């Protein structure tokens, strides 16, 4: 079973979910009421047409009395025109309502996705979340446009036809309805098998979405390692299974609808057989016989529609349960302004600043911080250090030592398991998330650029950053050198993920972005590891100027990039083992000294 498979298939009907879904209909109840009124009125007009035919035959055609037949014809035409207008009103109102509900739901889901913590995205694949926002919402649109309101029209039509048939002639009504057990058997067979087929199709479409998202994103790796044939075969397998599942569902539809037609034809044959005899005997009028035939045709159409709506309903129950499961997922990292329990925030504030530490902008304190992604595997263990305002601190250590985890905790992408982190003298858990993160600019090793322009990727939608600020930031990190060579310079289009730019150019843009926001604290997470030596030397001079007066934390793999830092922290297996300046750490001949010697030897071998 794939991790992308849907874990909820839904019940045929769930009153709790339906009540929750109907809440989305509340803002548009006027449109829904208009559609319902149009559906009921149209059903009445549909019921009137065969009865008008009965009157025309019994009172005029059979008797040869043409007086008044023209009025019936005009009334019949008026009913057809009215039915057209009501059908248009129904369709317009329902489709408009469905589109608005779809818009509201997608906005709600995306707003919730923005609030969820990073750990949620560690556990949930992107393909599954994409399916929630797109396919599942589309299914609910089908419910509102073709199910929840229009089903009342089908029920009204069925009840109305049955009443009219029994009023006209109870004997022939029993004959016409004698095929209902066959309808029940065929419908139950269709529902059961179509539901299972639907589940299979839903699971496989989720796998297709996940496969495409993962392999299109990683296409360069697929091509580099010559995996095209293998991945094509895997996609062919899942795509074939999806096709076969759809073909199977088509089989059930192909059997069901003709079966309903055959049963309807059987009912018509019984009506003609018995009704024809009674008409010849004079106990049933010819107009009644014709009306019965027309009503029987109208009777089986809503049954087919209701069977289809059953599938829509079942699909909507499954999709709504998946969507509500996502919406009900709590955000583990809540902003202090919205976090439950005001007393909890006051406790953080009361214990915020340790003795002797002023709440100075740009100050950072890790106070006995421990962190584990689960209950047993601790990534950080009792880490304590202080970064003074304007101080430049380098963080080094082997892979997996916990360097990036420090940054994730500082930005509160995760909450500490033990201890506390203070920024400007306040516990980060007591701060509003927007205000906390506004203090930082972060430059990562893997730069994420958005489709747009060079300028829009620097300012990231912040209108307070004008064109001059964008150019100044780019010039400060020497990004202007390559930007001004582009055809449209700062308005040059950037492809998705910056595909048309080199790694070094993307890194320079990320520096310009970080500086344009003018943060109190600058964080560099392996920021120069993807840049060639020449480019690194170019931006190193700029960084010295830009870090002046600004607190800086720099995670570095190349020790050469942090040698002139005010302080260097050495992490080893989640513990802070050494700290000091470059020269002090070398003099200790400890972990830092060994790391430096290893890199120095690697450089010597590369030079040789």
C-alpha positions as CSV (number, residue, x, y, z in Angstrom):
1,X,0.0,0.0,0.0
2,X,1.4,3.4,-1.0
3,X,1.9,6.2,1.5
4,X,-0.1,8.3,-0.9
5,X,-3.2,6.0,-0.7
6,X,-6.4,7.6,0.7
7,X,-6.9,6.3,4.2
8,X,-10.6,7.3,4.2
9,X,-13.1,5.8,1.8
10,X,-16.3,7.1,3.4
11,X,-19.7,5.8,4.3
12,X,-22.7,5.8,1.9
13,X,-24.2,8.6,4.1
14,X,-23.0,10.3,7.3
15,X,-25.4,12.7,8.9
16,X,-22.7,14.4,10.9
17,X,-20.6,15.1,7.7
18,X,-23.7,16.2,5.8
19,X,-24.6,18.8,8.5
20,X,-21.1,20.1,8.4
21,X,-21.2,20.3,4.6
22,X,-24.5,22.2,4.6
23,X,-22.9,24.9,6.6
24,X,-21.0,25.9,3.5
25,X,-24.4,26.3,1.8
26,X,-25.6,28.8,4.4
27,X,-24.1,32.0,2.9
28,X,-25.8,31.0,-0.4
29,X,-29.1,29.8,0.9
30,X,-31.0,32.4,-1.3
31,X,-29.5,30.9,-4.5
32,X,-30.1,27.3,-3.1
33,X,-33.7,28.3,-2.3
34,X,-34.2,29.7,-5.8
35,X,-32.8,26.5,-7.3
36,X,-35.1,24.4,-5.2
37,X,-38.1,26.4,-6.1
38,X,-37.2,26.1,-9.8
39,X,-36.7,22.4,-9.4
40,X,-40.1,21.9,-7.8
41,X,-41.9,24.2,-10.2
42,X,-40.3,22.4,-13.1
43,X,-41.4,19.0,-11.7
44,X,-45.0,20.3,-11.5
45,X,-44.8,21.4,-15.2
46,X,-43.4,17.9,-16.1
47,X,-46.3,16.3,-14.3
48,X,-48.8,18.5,-16.2
49,X,-47.6,17.6,-19.7
50,X,-49.0,14.0,-19.9
51,X,-52.2,15.1,-18.2
52,X,-52.7,17.7,-20.8
53,X,-52.2,15.0,-23.4
54,X,-54.9,12.9,-21.7
55,X,-57.4,15.8,-21.8
56,X,-56.6,16.6,-25.5
57,X,-57.2,12.9,-26.5
58,X,-60.3,12.2,-24.3
59,X,-62.1,15.5,-24.8
60,X,-61.2,16.6,-28.2
61,X,-59.4,14.1,-30.5
62,X,-61.4,10.9,-29.5
63,X,-64.7,12.9,-29.7
64,X,-63.8,14.9,-32.8
65,X,-64.4,18.1,-30.9
66,X,-61.6,20.4,-32.0
67,X,-63.0,23.4,-30.1
68,X,-60.4,24.3,-27.4
69,X,-57.7,22.0,-28.8
70,X,-55.7,25.1,-29.8
71,X,-55.8,26.4,-26.3
72,X,-54.4,23.2,-25.0
73,X,-51.6,23.3,-27.6
74,X,-50.8,26.9,-26.6
75,X,-50.8,25.9,-22.9
76,X,-48.5,22.9,-23.8
77,X,-46.1,25.2,-25.6
78,X,-46.2,27.6,-22.6
79,X,-45.3,24.8,-20.3
80,X,-42.4,23.8,-22.5
81,X,-41.1,27.4,-22.5
82,X,-41.6,27.7,-18.7
83,X,-39.8,24.4,-18.2
84,X,-36.9,25.7,-20.2
85,X,-36.7,28.9,-18.1
86,X,-36.9,27.0,-14.9
87,X,-34.2,24.5,-16.0
88,X,-32.0,27.4,-16.9
89,X,-32.6,29.1,-13.5
90,X,-31.9,25.8,-11.7
91,X,-28.7,25.1,-13.6
92,X,-27.4,28.7,-13.2
93,X,-28.2,28.9,-9.5
94,X,-26.7,25.5,-8.6
95,X,-23.6,25.9,-10.7
96,X,-23.0,29.4,-9.3
97,X,-23.5,28.2,-5.7
98,X,-21.2,25.2,-6.3
99,X,-18.4,27.4,-7.7
100,X,-18.6,29.8,-4.7
101,X,-18.6,26.9,-2.2
102,X,-15.6,25.4,-4.0
103,X,-13.8,28.7,-3.8
104,X,-14.6,29.1,-0.1
105,X,-13.5,25.6,0.7
106,X,-10.2,25.8,-1.2
107,X,-9.4,29.1,0.5
108,X,-10.2,27.6,3.9
109,X,-8.0,24.6,3.2
110,X,-5.1,26.7,1.9
111,X,-5.4,29.1,4.9
112,X,-5.2,26.1,7.2
113,X,-2.2,24.6,5.4
114,X,-0.4,27.8,5.9
115,X,-1.0,27.6,9.7
116,X,0.2,24.0,10.0
117,X,3.7,23.3,11.4
118,X,6.6,21.9,9.5
119,X,6.4,18.6,11.3
120,X,3.0,18.1,9.7
121,X,4.6,18.4,6.2
122,X,7.3,15.9,7.3
123,X,4.5,13.3,7.9
124,X,2.2,14.1,4.9
125,X,3.2,13.7,1.3
126,X,2.6,16.7,-1.0
127,X,0.7,14.5,-3.5
128,X,-2.0,13.7,-0.9
129,X,-2.4,17.3,0.1
130,X,-2.7,18.3,-3.6
131,X,-5.5,15.8,-4.0
132,X,-7.3,17.3,-1.0
133,X,-7.3,20.8,-2.4
134,X,-8.1,19.8,-6.0
135,X,-9.9,16.5,-6.6
136,X,-11.7,16.2,-3.3
137,X,-13.1,19.7,-3.5
138,X,-14.2,19.0,-7.1
139,X,-16.2,16.0,-5.8
140,X,-18.0,18.2,-3.3
141,X,-18.8,20.6,-6.1
142,X,-20.7,17.7,-7.8
143,X,-22.6,17.2,-4.6
144,X,-23.9,20.7,-4.4
145,X,-24.6,21.1,-8.1
146,X,-26.1,17.7,-8.8
147,X,-27.0,16.2,-5.5
148,X,-28.0,17.9,-2.3
149,X,-30.6,20.2,-3.9
150,X,-31.7,18.5,-7.2
151,X,-32.4,15.2,-5.4
152,X,-35.5,16.9,-4.0
153,X,-36.7,17.3,-7.6
154,X,-36.3,13.6,-8.2
155,X,-38.2,12.7,-5.0
156,X,-41.0,15.1,-5.8
157,X,-41.3,13.8,-9.3
158,X,-41.5,10.2,-8.2
159,X,-44.1,10.9,-5.4
160,X,-46.1,13.1,-7.8
161,X,-46.2,10.5,-10.5
162,X,-47.3,7.8,-8.1
163,X,-50.1,10.0,-6.8
164,X,-51.3,11.0,-10.3
165,X,-51.2,7.3,-11.4
166,X,-53.3,6.1,-8.5
167,X,-55.8,9.0,-8.9
168,X,-56.2,8.2,-12.6
169,X,-56.6,4.4,-12.3
170,X,-55.4,2.4,-9.3
171,X,-55.4,-0.9,-11.3
172,X,-53.1,0.3,-14.0
173,X,-50.9,2.0,-11.4
174,X,-50.3,-1.3,-9.7
175,X,-49.4,-2.8,-13.0
176,X,-47.0,0.0,-13.8
177,X,-45.3,-0.3,-10.4
178,X,-45.1,-4.1,-10.4
179,X,-41.6,-3.9,-11.9
180,X,-40.3,-2.0,-8.8
181,X,-38.7,-5.1,-7.2
182,X,-36.6,-5.6,-10.4
183,X,-35.5,-1.9,-10.1
184,X,-34.5,-2.5,-6.5
185,X,-32.4,-5.6,-7.4
186,X,-30.6,-3.9,-10.3
187,X,-30.0,-0.7,-8.4
188,X,-28.6,-2.5,-5.3
189,X,-26.2,-4.5,-7.6
190,X,-25.1,-1.3,-9.3
191,X,-24.6,0.6,-6.0
192,X,-22.5,-2.1,-4.4
193,X,-20.2,-2.7,-7.3
194,X,-19.9,0.9,-8.4
195,X,-19.0,1.9,-4.9
196,X,-16.1,-0.6,-4.8
197,X,-15.0,0.4,-8.2
198,X,-15.1,4.1,-7.2
199,X,-12.8,3.3,-4.2
200,X,-10.3,1.7,-6.4
201,X,-10.3,4.6,-8.9
202,X,-9.9,7.1,-6.1
203,X,-6.9,5.2,-4.6
204,X,-5.2,4.9,-8.0
205,X,-5.7,8.6,-9.0
206,X,-4.1,9.5,-5.7
207,X,-1.1,7.3,-6.6
208,X,-0.9,8.9,-10.0
209,X,-0.9,12.4,-8.6
210,X,1.8,11.5,-6.1
211,X,4.0,9.7,-8.6
212,X,3.8,12.6,-11.1
213,X,4.5,15.2,-8.4
214,X,7.5,13.3,-7.1
215,X,9.1,12.3,-10.4
216,X,8.5,15.5,-12.3
217,X,10.1,17.4,-9.5
218,X,13.0,15.0,-9.5
219,X,13.3,14.6,-13.3
220,X,16.9,15.7,-13.3
221,X,17.8,12.9,-10.9
222,X,15.8,10.4,-13.0
223,X,17.7,11.4,-16.1
224,X,21.1,11.6,-14.4
225,X,20.9,8.0,-13.2
226,X,19.2,6.8,-16.4
227,X,16.1,5.7,-14.6
228,X,13.7,6.7,-17.4
229,X,12.8,3.1,-18.4
230,X,12.2,2.0,-14.8
231,X,10.1,5.0,-13.8
232,X,8.2,4.8,-17.1
233,X,7.4,1.1,-16.3
234,X,6.2,2.0,-12.8
235,X,4.0,4.8,-14.2
236,X,2.7,2.5,-16.9
237,X,1.7,0.0,-14.2
238,X,-0.3,2.4,-12.0
239,X,-1.8,4.1,-15.1
240,X,-2.9,0.7,-16.5
241,X,-4.5,-0.2,-13.2
242,X,-6.3,3.1,-13.1
243,X,-7.6,2.6,-16.7
244,X,-8.7,-0.9,-15.8
245,X,-10.6,0.3,-12.7
246,X,-12.3,3.0,-14.8
247,X,-13.2,0.4,-17.5
248,X,-14.7,-1.8,-14.8
249,X,-16.8,1.1,-13.5
250,X,-17.9,1.8,-17.1
251,X,-19.0,-1.8,-17.3
252,X,-21.4,-1.3,-14.3
253,X,-22.8,1.9,-15.8
254,X,-23.1,0.2,-19.2
255,X,-25.2,-2.6,-17.6
256,X,-27.2,-0.5,-15.2
257,X,-28.7,2.1,-17.6
258,X,-29.8,-0.3,-20.3
259,X,-31.2,-2.5,-17.6
260,X,-33.3,0.4,-16.3
261,X,-34.4,1.0,-19.9
262,X,-35.4,-2.6,-20.4
263,X,-37.4,-2.6,-17.1
264,X,-39.0,0.6,-18.2
265,X,-39.9,-1.0,-21.5
266,X,-41.3,-4.0,-19.6
267,X,-43.5,-1.7,-17.6
268,X,-44.7,0.0,-20.8
269,X,-45.5,-3.4,-22.3
270,X,-47.5,-4.3,-19.3
271,X,-49.3,-1.0,-19.4
272,X,-50.2,-1.5,-23.1
273,X,-51.2,-5.2,-22.5
274,X,-53.5,-4.6,-19.5
275,X,-54.4,-0.9,-20.3
276,X,-55.2,-1.7,-23.9
277,X,-57.6,-4.5,-22.9
278,X,-59.3,-2.2,-20.4
279,X,-59.5,0.5,-23.0
280,X,-61.2,-1.9,-25.5
281,X,-63.6,-3.0,-22.7
282,X,-64.4,0.7,-22.1
283,X,-63.2,0.8,-18.4
284,X,-60.2,3.0,-19.3
285,X,-60.0,5.9,-21.6
286,X,-57.5,6.1,-24.5
287,X,-56.1,9.4,-23.1
288,X,-55.5,7.7,-19.7
289,X,-53.6,4.9,-21.5
290,X,-51.3,7.4,-23.3
291,X,-50.8,9.4,-20.1
292,X,-49.8,6.3,-18.3
293,X,-47.2,5.5,-20.9
294,X,-45.7,9.0,-20.7
295,X,-45.8,9.0,-16.9
296,X,-44.0,5.6,-16.8
297,X,-41.2,7.0,-19.0
298,X,-40.9,9.9,-16.6
299,X,-41.0,7.6,-13.5
300,X,-37.8,5.6,-14.4
301,X,-35.7,8.6,-15.3
302,X,-35.5,9.9,-11.7
303,X,-34.7,6.4,-10.5
304,X,-31.6,6.3,-12.8
305,X,-30.7,9.8,-11.7
306,X,-31.0,9.0,-8.0
307,X,-28.7,6.0,-8.5
308,X,-26.1,8.2,-10.0
309,X,-26.6,10.7,-7.2
310,X,-26.0,7.9,-4.7
311,X,-22.5,7.6,-6.2
312,X,-22.1,11.4,-6.0
313,X,-23.2,11.3,-2.4
314,X,-20.9,8.4,-1.5
315,X,-18.0,10.1,-3.2
316,X,-18.8,13.4,-1.4
317,X,-18.9,11.6,2.0
318,X,-15.4,10.1,1.3
319,X,-14.0,13.4,0.1
320,X,-15.6,15.5,2.9
321,X,-14.2,13.1,5.5
322,X,-10.7,13.5,4.1
323,X,-11.0,17.2,3.9
324,X,-12.4,17.6,7.4
325,X,-9.7,15.3,8.7
326,X,-7.2,17.8,7.3
327,X,-9.1,20.9,8.6
328,X,-9.4,19.3,12.0
329,X,-5.7,18.7,12.2
330,X,-4.5,21.1,14.9
331,X,-1.6,23.4,14.3
332,X,1.0,22.3,16.9
333,X,2.8,25.7,16.6
334,X,0.2,28.4,17.6
335,X,0.9,32.1,17.6
336,X,0.8,33.5,21.1
337,X,-1.9,35.9,20.1
338,X,-4.2,33.0,19.2
339,X,-2.9,30.2,21.4
340,X,-5.4,28.7,23.9
341,X,-4.8,29.5,27.6
342,X,-3.9,33.1,28.3
343,X,-2.3,32.0,31.6
344,X,0.2,29.8,29.6
345,X,1.5,32.9,27.8
346,X,1.8,34.9,31.0
347,X,3.8,32.1,32.5
348,X,6.3,32.3,29.6
349,X,6.5,36.1,29.9
350,X,7.0,35.9,33.7
351,X,9.9,33.5,33.3
352,X,11.3,35.1,30.1
353,X,14.4,37.2,30.8
354,X,17.0,35.6,33.1
355,X,18.7,37.7,35.7
356,X,21.1,40.2,34.3
357,X,19.9,40.0,30.7
358,X,18.3,43.0,29.2
359,X,15.6,42.6,26.5
360,X,17.9,44.0,23.8
361,X,16.9,43.7,20.1
362,X,18.9,41.0,18.4
363,X,19.8,39.0,21.6
364,X,19.4,35.2,21.6
365,X,19.5,32.7,24.5
366,X,19.3,29.0,24.4
367,X,18.6,27.9,28.0
368,X,19.1,24.1,28.6
369,X,17.3,23.3,25.3
370,X,16.6,19.7,24.4
371,X,14.6,18.4,21.4
372,X,13.4,15.1,20.0
373,X,11.3,14.4,16.9
374,X,9.8,11.5,18.9
375,X,9.9,10.5,22.5
376,X,13.2,8.6,22.4
377,X,15.6,10.0,19.7
378,X,16.9,13.3,21.0
379,X,18.5,15.5,18.4
380,X,19.6,18.2,20.9
381,X,20.5,17.6,24.5
382,X,20.7,20.4,27.1
383,X,22.2,23.0,24.8
384,X,22.8,26.4,26.4
385,X,24.5,29.5,24.9
386,X,24.0,33.2,24.5
387,X,24.3,35.4,21.5
388,X,24.6,39.1,22.2
389,X,23.1,41.8,19.9
390,X,25.3,42.4,16.9
391,X,27.4,39.3,17.6
392,X,28.5,37.0,14.8
393,X,28.3,33.3,15.7
394,X,29.3,30.3,13.6
395,X,27.9,26.9,14.2
396,X,29.8,23.8,13.0
397,X,29.6,20.1,13.5
398,X,29.3,16.8,11.7
399,X,26.3,15.8,9.7
400,X,23.4,15.1,12.0
401,X,24.9,17.0,14.9
402,X,21.8,19.2,15.2
403,X,22.9,22.4,13.6
404,X,19.9,23.0,11.4
405,X,17.6,21.9,14.3
406,X,18.9,24.9,16.3
407,X,17.6,27.2,13.5
408,X,14.3,25.4,13.2
409,X,13.7,25.8,16.9
410,X,14.8,29.4,16.9
411,X,12.3,30.2,14.1
412,X,9.7,28.1,16.0
413,X,9.1,25.7,13.1
414,X,9.2,23.2,16.0
415,X,8.8,23.7,19.7
416,X,11.5,22.6,22.2
417,X,11.0,19.4,24.1
418,X,12.8,20.8,27.1
419,X,14.3,24.2,28.2
420,X,13.5,27.5,26.4
421,X,14.7,29.8,23.7
422,X,14.7,33.6,24.3
423,X,14.7,36.2,21.6
424,X,15.1,39.8,22.8
425,X,14.5,38.5,26.3
426,X,11.2,36.8,25.6
427,X,10.4,33.1,25.3
428,X,9.6,32.5,21.6
429,X,6.5,30.6,22.7
430,X,5.1,33.8,24.2
431,X,5.6,35.8,21.0
432,X,3.3,36.3,18.0
433,X,4.7,34.2,15.2
434,X,4.5,36.9,12.6
435,X,6.5,39.3,14.8
436,X,9.0,36.7,15.8
437,X,9.8,35.6,12.3
438,X,9.9,39.2,11.1
439,X,13.0,39.6,13.1
440,X,14.9,37.1,11.0
441,X,16.1,36.7,7.4
442,X,17.1,33.1,6.5
443,X,19.4,32.0,3.7
444,X,19.3,28.3,3.0
445,X,21.6,26.0,1.1
446,X,18.6,24.9,-1.1
447,X,17.2,28.2,-2.4
448,X,13.5,28.2,-3.3
449,X,12.5,30.7,-6.0
450,X,8.9,31.3,-7.2
451,X,7.7,31.9,-10.7
452,X,7.6,35.6,-11.3
453,X,10.3,38.2,-11.9
454,X,13.7,38.8,-10.3
455,X,12.4,41.8,-8.4
456,X,9.3,39.9,-7.1
457,X,11.6,37.1,-5.8
458,X,13.6,39.6,-3.8
459,X,10.7,41.5,-2.3
460,X,8.4,38.5,-2.0
461,X,5.2,40.6,-2.2
462,X,6.3,43.1,0.5
463,X,5.2,46.4,-1.1
464,X,7.2,48.3,1.5
465,X,10.4,47.2,-0.3
466,X,10.6,49.6,-3.2
467,X,12.5,49.3,-6.4
468,X,15.4,51.3,-5.0
469,X,15.7,48.9,-2.0
470,X,15.6,45.9,-4.3
471,X,18.5,47.3,-6.4
472,X,20.5,48.3,-3.3
473,X,20.2,44.8,-1.8
474,X,21.2,43.2,-5.1
475,X,24.1,45.6,-5.5
476,X,25.3,44.9,-1.9
477,X,25.7,41.2,-2.5
478,X,27.0,41.7,-6.0
479,X,23.9,40.1,-7.5
480,X,23.4,43.1,-9.7
481,X,26.3,42.0,-11.9
482,X,24.4,39.1,-13.4
483,X,20.9,40.7,-13.0
484,X,21.8,43.7,-15.2
485,X,23.1,41.3,-17.9
486,X,19.6,39.7,-18.2
487,X,17.4,40.9,-21.1
488,X,14.8,42.5,-18.8
489,X,17.1,43.0,-15.8
490,X,15.0,43.1,-12.6
491,X,11.8,42.4,-14.5
492,X,13.3,39.3,-16.1
493,X,10.9,36.4,-15.7
494,X,12.0,33.6,-13.3
495,X,10.8,30.1,-14.1
496,X,9.4,27.7,-11.5
497,X,12.1,26.9,-8.8
498,X,14.4,29.2,-10.7
499,X,15.1,26.6,-13.4
500,X,16.7,29.1,-15.8
501,X,19.2,30.4,-13.3
502,X,22.5,28.8,-12.1
503,X,22.9,27.6,-8.5
504,X,25.2,30.5,-7.8
505,X,22.8,33.1,-9.2
506,X,19.9,31.7,-7.2
507,X,22.1,31.8,-4.0
508,X,22.9,35.5,-4.7
509,X,19.2,36.3,-5.1
510,X,18.5,34.6,-1.8
511,X,21.1,36.9,-0.2
512,X,19.5,39.9,-1.8
513,X,16.1,38.8,-0.6
514,X,17.4,38.4,3.0
515,X,19.0,41.8,3.0
516,X,16.1,43.6,1.5
517,X,14.0,42.7,4.5
518,X,16.6,44.4,6.8
519,X,16.3,41.9,9.6
520,X,17.6,42.2,13.2
521,X,19.0,38.7,13.0
522,X,20.6,37.1,9.9
523,X,20.7,33.3,9.6
524,X,22.9,31.6,7.1
525,X,22.4,27.8,6.9
526,X,25.2,26.4,4.7
527,X,24.5,29.5,2.6
528,X,27.7,29.4,0.5
529,X,28.1,25.6,0.2
530,X,26.5,25.6,-3.3
531,X,28.5,28.6,-4.5
532,X,31.8,28.2,-6.3
533,X,35.0,29.5,-4.7
534,X,35.1,32.7,-6.9
535,X,31.5,33.6,-6.1
536,X,32.0,32.8,-2.4
537,X,35.0,35.3,-2.3
538,X,32.8,37.9,-4.1
539,X,30.0,37.7,-1.6
540,X,32.2,37.3,1.5
541,X,33.3,40.9,1.4
542,X,29.6,42.0,1.1
543,X,28.7,39.8,4.1
544,X,31.2,41.5,6.3
545,X,29.6,44.9,5.6
546,X,26.0,43.5,5.8
547,X,26.6,41.6,9.1
548,X,27.9,44.8,10.8
549,X,25.5,45.8,13.6
550,X,23.3,42.8,12.9
551,X,23.2,39.6,14.9
552,X,24.3,36.7,12.7
553,X,24.1,32.9,13.1
554,X,26.0,31.0,10.4
555,X,25.9,27.3,10.0
556,X,28.9,26.3,7.9
557,X,30.4,23.2,6.4
558,X,33.4,25.1,5.1
559,X,35.3,26.3,8.2
560,X,37.0,28.9,6.1
561,X,33.7,30.9,5.9
562,X,33.4,31.3,9.7
563,X,37.0,31.8,10.9
564,X,36.6,35.5,11.6
565,X,33.3,35.0,13.6
566,X,33.1,36.5,17.1
567,X,32.3,33.0,18.4
568,X,32.1,29.5,17.1
569,X,29.9,26.8,18.6
570,X,30.8,23.2,18.0
571,X,28.0,20.6,18.1
572,X,28.6,16.9,18.4
573,X,25.9,14.3,18.6
574,X,23.3,16.9,19.8
575,X,25.5,18.4,22.5
576,X,27.4,21.7,22.6
577,X,30.9,20.4,23.2
578,X,33.1,23.4,22.4
579,X,32.9,27.2,21.9
580,X,35.3,30.1,21.4
581,X,37.1,31.9,18.6
582,X,38.8,30.2,15.7
583,X,42.2,30.5,17.3
584,X,41.0,29.4,20.8
585,X,39.3,26.3,19.4
586,X,42.4,25.3,17.4
587,X,44.5,25.7,20.6
588,X,42.1,23.3,22.4
589,X,43.0,20.6,19.9
590,X,39.5,19.1,20.3
591,X,36.7,18.4,17.9
592,X,37.0,21.7,16.0
593,X,40.8,21.1,15.5
594,X,40.1,17.6,14.1
595,X,37.4,19.0,11.7
596,X,39.9,21.8,10.6
597,X,42.7,19.3,10.0
598,X,40.4,17.0,7.9
599,X,39.3,19.9,5.7
600,X,42.8,21.3,5.4
601,X,44.1,17.8,4.2
602,X,41.2,17.6,1.8
603,X,42.1,21.0,0.4
604,X,45.7,20.0,0.1
605,X,44.8,16.8,-1.9
606,X,42.5,18.8,-4.2
607,X,45.2,21.3,-4.8
608,X,47.7,18.5,-5.5
